Every structure is written in C-alpha cells, then in structure tokens.
Amino acid sequence: MNARLGNGVRRRVDQLGDPWANQHREELGAAYHMQDLDAMMAIQVMAANTGERFFLEYVPDAWANRLKAVREFALVALFDRKRTEAVALGHGSLVSRQFYLWLARLHAGVQARPPKFFYVIGADSPPWTLLELDITTGQECGRHVLHGANWPQVWEAAGLVELRRQLQRWLLKR
C-alpha cells in the first residue's frame, strides 16, 4: 500500500518525479488529478527519452464509478515542461506543440468545455511560469507565475478551478 501525503495524495513509491509535478501533488491535493505521459510519449512525439515532462490534468466522473471498468473523464489541461521560454517556443518544439494543441482540440470536441494548454517554464524549483497557448491559434493567451505555495491562487487565476468545476458538473449530468 502506498503511503499518502498529508493532503490525501498517494506518495510516489520511487521518491522521484519532476519537481513541478511533485509540487502540484503537494500543493493542490487529491482533487486535482494529474497523469504524466512520460517516456512513451516523449519517445514517440519528441524522439527523446526526457521522461516526466508532459502532464495532463483531468476530472473523473462520479466517485461511485471508481471501481467500474469503464468510466468517463474530462481533460482540464495539458502541461509541457521546458527549461526556458526560448526552448518552448522555438523551432525544436514545433512538432510536439502542434501535437499537444491537436490533442487539446480533439478533446474539446467531446467534452462540454475545451481544455487548456500550458508550457511550464523553469528549472527544478520555483518560480515556474505557466505560459498558456490558445488551443485553436497556438498564440500566447495568458501568463501566470508560480512562486512557492500559491498554487490554488494561480490555478484560480488561470481559470483551471472554474474549468474543473464546469467539467465535473457536466460529467455528473451525463
């Protein structure tokens, strides 16, 4: 059995993980579901085994369905970690950026509200900048800075809290 953090989130068994993702786990808690799509996605899309650099945040359907084989989910946001803005927006990230925006648009067609896409810019400790790109144009449409423990405030400012609520309500009505 995995030990849990004080906020109810399962602790990583290997004690590893990306620092940004670990802080997401610690600061936002169990209600903010996130999955890393690390090595397999990195190898297929970026031709590099960077691992633990691409994440998605999602909302599951009703808790009562948690043991069923088939469940419904909604995609809240995709996050791609880059060390610098130049790398994120540079030519070398073009194909992966196109693919991630396509994934977001694909999900937009099957859920009540479209998901968001962010580059998470920074090193292995805060501050991190969340650089939001419009999923239909690829243009920057928002920028938020994460310092230490202000995650809930940043998630609110970035529209992720309200988007999560709307998607959760939609899932429960289905």
Buried (B, 14 or more C-beta within 10 A) or exposed (E): EEEEBEEEBEEBEEEEBBBBBBBBBBBBBEEBBBEBBBBEBBEEBBEEEBBBBBBBBBBBBEEEEEEEEEEBBBBBBBBBBBEEBEEBBEEEBEEBBEBBBEBBBEBBEEBBBBBBBBBBBBEEEBEBBBBBBBBEEBEEBBBBBBEEEBBBEBBEBBBBBEBBEBBBEBBEEE
